[in-house]
Amino acid sequence: MSNTVIQVSSDLIHSMKKHYADSLLEKIPPGAVFAAKHNSCSITAYRSGKVMFQGKMHAEEAMKWGKPSDPPAKRKTSGSPLPPNISRMSLIGSDEVGTGDYFGPITVVSAYVKKEQIPLLKELGVKDSKDLSDIQIIKIAKDLLHVIPYSLLLLRNEKYNKLQASGMTQGKMKALLHNQALNNLLKKITPETPEAILIDQFVEADTYYRHLKGQAEIVKENVFFSTKGESVHIAVAAASILARYAFVKSFDDLSNEAEFTLPKGAGHQVDQAAAKLIKQKGEAALYKYAKVHFANTEKAKKLI
């Protein structure tokens, strides 16, 4: 049977369950949050954040909530090859959250995990933040805050929009943030030095360093890049959880200021929320809440 799969947040799954309340099925597969049958389309939402749409009009139904997920990608590295024992090293992991969300800031965290702490982090439930609900992330992050040294940077929307309007790409912004977080953390843990640094790869190593050209302090020693970095070393997973925790807190603050719950992601619900914000506060207010160059801004205007 043909199908469409999308990846969404736990908050959006909760909203979807409410939306399909009249179509929910009693029997759900293992690992699922809910299953529903709506207009000849079967919808199954999983705790991992994946939602599968099957049957008639599956693509159209899925597009109401988000874009189809890319097929699983193999891990890719650039720059120096990863050391064979990297997963067992005392290592700084660096990751970012919020780059694909219309609302909310970009958060970057670099976290240092000593090799003897790896079993403890596993015990705390540290793993890829995409496989955790926001409630689980908050719980784990509160433990991590007292266990490992880290550096957190937030790029709020006002500054993000100014940088973007000046011609700076999101890739360059992320490179600058990662480099600054790494510098901050290395100073924090001195005189101790990590055996390696692993950045969750969002761009090729050459491009990353090209973005940093002209910076006074560029962290280069023992730096490695890999996609799916959380599967390489638990420090990247820890960084991802702390970054997500900061993102969720900032997102909640923005929702409180907006006086209604802002949806995560960049789907149709986001267009509707942006339209509501424009109606209530004016288009200029979006610069505080959103990444205004996203297509959602124009879509929101058309909804008004």
N, C-alpha and C positions, 0 to 999 in steps of 0.2 A: 504494500500500500504506500502511495506517495505521501511524503510528510514534509513539514517545515519545523526546524528547531531554532529557538531563540534563547539567549542567555539574559536573564533579568535579575534584579535585586530581590531580596526576601520581602521587602516592603511592597514591591509591585506584585509579587505572587499573592500576597495577602489581599491586595486590591482586586486581583483577578478572581480570587476565590469568592469575594463578595459579589463581583459582577456576574459570575456564573452560578450564583446561589440556587437558582431555580432549576439548574441543569446538572447539579452534582450527582455523581454515582456513589453508591454505597461501597462498592468494592474498588480498592485502589491497589496498584502494584507496589512491591517493596521499594522503599526509598522515596515514595511519592508524598506530596503534601495534599493534593486533591486530584480527582479525575472528573471530567464532565463531558456531556454530549450536548452539543449546541448546534442547531441547524445542520445536522448531518456531519458535523465536524467533531472529532474526539480530541479533547484537550487534556493532557497529563502534565502536571507541574511537579518537579522533583526538588528535593532539599538542596541539591547542588546549584539550583538556580536555572537549570535547563527546563524549558517548557516545549513539549512536542505537540504539534497540531497534525492530525491525520484525517483523511477522508475528503469529502467534497468541500471546496473553497478553503482548503487548509492554509494556502499562502495568504489569501485575503484576510482570514481571521487572525493569522499571526501578525500581519502588518499593523493591526490595531494596537499592538503592544511593543513592537520593536523589530529590528532587522534580523534576518536569519543569521545564525552563528556560522562562522567559518568551520570547515572540517578540522579535526584535531591536527595540530601541526607538530612536527618533530622539533626537538630542541635544537637551536642553532647557536653557535658561538662565533665571535669575531675577535680579532686581536690575538693575543697569545693563547695557545691551547690550554685547556683546563688541566691542572695537575691531577694525576690519577687518584690521589688521596684527599682531594679538596673537601669532600663531605665530612671529613674527620678533623679538619683544621680549626684552629681558633681564628675566626674570620669576621670581617665586617660585611654585612649584606645591606644593599641599598635598593629601595623600591619606591614607586610613586602610585598615587590613587587620585581619581577624579578627572583625569584628562579627557575621558569620553562623556562625562556628565555635563549637561548644559548648565544646570544650577550647581552652586557650590564651588569651593576652591580646589586648587591642585595641592595635594600634600605629599611631601617627600620625607622619608625617614631612612637614616642610616643607623643600623643596630649592630653592636658588637657581642658576639657569642663565643665564649671560650669553649674549647673542645670538651672540658669536663662538665659544662653546663648543658650539653646537647641532650642527655637523657632526661634532665629536669624539664626542659622545654617541651619535649615529647609528652611528658607526663601532664604538663599543663594544657595539652591539646593543640599546640602550635602546628599549623599546617597551612596550606594555600588558603588565603583569606576568601577566595572566590567560592570555596566549599563550606564556608561558615556563614551563619546568619548574623545580622547586626548584633543581636542579643549575645550570641556566643563570642563575637569579636570583642564586645565591651567587657565581658567577664574575663577573657584571656588577657586582654590588653592591660586591665587594671593589675593583674598579677605581674605581667612583664615589666611594667613601669618601675617596680621595686627590685627587679632581678638583673636586668641588663642595662648597660649604658647605651644611650642613643642620642641622636640629634634630629629634631623635627623642624621642618620649614613649611610654612603655609604661604601660598601665593593666592591672595584674595582677588576677587573678580575685578575690583577697580584697577588694581595694578596690572593684572593680566590683560585687561582690555586696552590699557594705555600702551603696554609693550607690544601687543598684537597690532594695534593701529600704527605703531612706529615702524612696522615691518619685521619685527622679530617673530620667528616661527615658534610654534609650541615645542618643537624638538630642541631648539636652542634654550628656551626657558627651562626645560627639564634638565638639560645638561648642566646649566649654571646652578640649578638648585641641588642636583646630586653632588656636584663638586664642592659647593659650599657646605652641605651637610657632612660630607666626608672630612673636610678640613676641620669643621667644628668638633666632630667626634674624635678625630686623631689627637687633637689638642686636649680633649677631655680625658682621654685614657693614658696620655703620656705619663711616665716614660715607657709604658707598655706599648708594644707594636703588634698588630695582627700579622698572622702568617700570610694572609691574602685578603683582598677586597673583591667582592663580587657584586656587580651591578646587573640588575635584571634588565636585559638588553632591550632597548626601544629603538636603537639605531646602531649602525655599524661603528666599530671602535674608531676608525679614521674620521668619520663624520662627527662623532662625539667630541673628539679632541679638536677638530676644526671649529666647532661651536665655542670652545673654550679659549680660542686664540686671543691673546692679549690680557688674559687674567693673570693676576699677580702670583697666585698660588694654585697650581694645577696638580692634583693628586694623580700620580702615574705609576708609582712603585707597587709592583705585585697586584695590579688591578686587572681583573678579568671580566668578560662580558658573556652572558648567556641568557637566551630566552628561557622561560620556565625556570627561572633561577631558584624558585622555592623548592623545586625537586632536586636541585644540586646541593643546596645547603640550607639548613633550618634558619640560619640568620636572615636570609632573604624573606622567608615566610614570616619571621618575627617582625621584620621591618614593614612588610605589607600589612600585617595586623595592626601595628601601631599607627601606620599611615591611614588605614581605614577608620580606626577609632577616632582619630583627629578629624577626619573628613565627616564622619557621622555627627560628631559634636557640633562642628561648624555648620553643617547642613541643618541640624535641629534649630540652631540659633537663627539662621536665615528664615526658616519656616515660622518661627515665633514672631520675627519682625514682619513677615508678610501677612501674618494672622491667618494662615491656612497652610496645610501640609504640602510642601513642594515635592513633586515626584522625582526620583532619581532617573538617570539614563538620558535618552534623547528621543524617546518615542512620541506618539501622538498625544499622550497625557501631558507630556511636557509642553507641547504646543498650546494646549488648552490652559495650562497653568500660567504660561507666559502671557497669553492673551488676557487672562484675569488680572495679572499684575499690571499690565499696561492700562487696563480700564480703571483700576483702583488707584494707581500711583503715577501713571504717565510713563511713556516709553523710556525716558531718561533713567528711571529707577532700575531698569534692567541691568545697567552697568554695575550696580552693587550686587545683584543676585546671580548674574549669568555671564556666560562666555558669548557675547553678543554676535560674534562673527559666525556662530553655528547657524545652520539653515533653519533652526527652530524659530529664530527671531522673525524671519520673513513669513514663515508659516503661521505664526501667532498673529501677525498683522492682518493676514488674509482672513483669519477667523473672526476678527472684530468687525 
